[in-house]
């Protein structure tokens, strides 16, 4: 996927991400900037979840926000 498009999507979806995972900071989101593995790690760390649960939450969130894609 085009890096510019990922960056644009990331900025657009930051608010929605914060609604789902309120313990994530703006700094957390700036650091991961659309990178899925890093994002899952931050969810685990901030929300106190195991990796599988963080991945499940992200999968559910992406199902509700189909326009968002990570830079894999």
N, C-alpha and C positions, 0 to 999 in steps of 0.2 A: 504494500500500500504506500502511496505517496506520503512522505514525511510531513509535507505542508497540510495535507488533509487530516492526518492523525493529530497534528498540533491544533488545528482548528476545531476538530471534534472534541479534543481534550478540554479546551477552554470552554466550549459550549456545555459540556456535560459535568464540569466541576461542581456546579451547584447541585445537580441531581445526585452526584456522588456523595456530597456532604450531607444531603438529606438522608441517604441510606446509612452512611458510616460517619456519624457526627463526631466521632473522636479523631478522625483524620484532620490534620491541620493543612492550611494552605501550603506550608513548606513541604509536607509529605507529598501532596499532589504535584507540586512543582518538581520534586526530586524524581518521582516515578514517571511523570509526563507521558502517560500512555503505554508504558511497558508493563505487560501483564504480570510477569513473574515478580517484578519489584512491587507492583500494586498488591498482589496477594500477600507478599511478605509484610507490607505495611498494615494490611487489614488484620493479619494474624497478630502483629505486635500491638497495635492500638486497641483492638477489640478483644484481645485475649482469647483468640480462637486457635484451634488446630488447623493445619493446612487444608484438610478435607472440608471442614466447615466453611472456611474462607472461600475456597473454590466453589462450593455449592451456593453460597450467598452471591458470589459474583455471577455465576451461571444464571441464577434466578433474576438478578438485576438486569443482565444483558438480554434476557428473554423479554423483559418489560421495556427495554430500550434498544430495539433492534437496529437503530441507525448508528449506534456507537460500535466502534471496532478498535481493538488494541493493535499496536504495532508489535507483532509477534516476532 
